[in-house]
Amino acid sequence: GIIFFILINLLSIDYGRVGVFIKKIVVTL
């Protein structure tokens, strides 16, 4: 959804382990 898209954009600054983790969650949802 839009919220997840925004979260990814906010975390893209430090798109490392956290980015991968969030991406994993978004794919799961």
C-alpha distances in whole Angstrom, upper triangle without the diagonal:
4,5,5,6,9,10,11,13,15,16,16,20,21,19,21,21,18,16,17,17,13,12,14,12,9,11,12,9
4,5,5,6,9,10,11,12,14,15,18,20,18,21,22,19,16,18,18,14,14,16,14,11,14,15,13
4,5,5,6,9,10,11,12,14,17,18,17,20,20,16,15,17,16,12,13,15,13,10,14,15,12
4,5,5,6,9,10,10,12,15,16,14,17,17,13,12,13,12,8,9,11,9,7,10,12,10
4,5,5,6,9,10,10,14,15,13,16,17,14,12,13,14,10,10,13,12,9,12,14,12
4,5,5,6,9,10,12,14,13,16,17,14,12,15,15,11,12,15,14,12,15,17,15
4,5,5,6,8,11,12,11,14,14,11,9,12,12,8,10,13,11,10,13,15,14
4,5,5,6,9,10,8,11,12,9,7,10,10,7,7,11,11,9,12,14,14
4,5,5,8,10,9,13,15,12,9,12,14,11,11,15,14,13,15,18,17
4,6,6,9,9,12,14,11,10,13,14,11,12,16,15,14,17,19,19
4,5,6,6,9,10,7,6,10,10,8,10,13,13,13,16,18,18
4,5,4,8,11,9,6,10,12,10,10,14,15,14,16,19,19
4,6,9,12,10,9,12,14,13,14,17,18,17,20,22,22
4,6,8,7,7,10,12,12,13,15,17,17,19,21,22
4,7,6,4,7,10,9,10,13,14,14,16,18,19
4,5,5,6,9,10,11,12,14,15,17,18,20
4,5,5,6,9,10,11,12,14,15,17,19
4,5,5,6,8,10,11,12,14,15,17
4,5,5,6,8,10,10,12,14,15
4,6,5,6,9,10,10,12,14
4,5,5,6,9,10,11,13
4,5,5,6,9,10,11
4,5,5,6,9,10
4,6,5,6,9
4,5,5,6
4,5,5
4,5
4
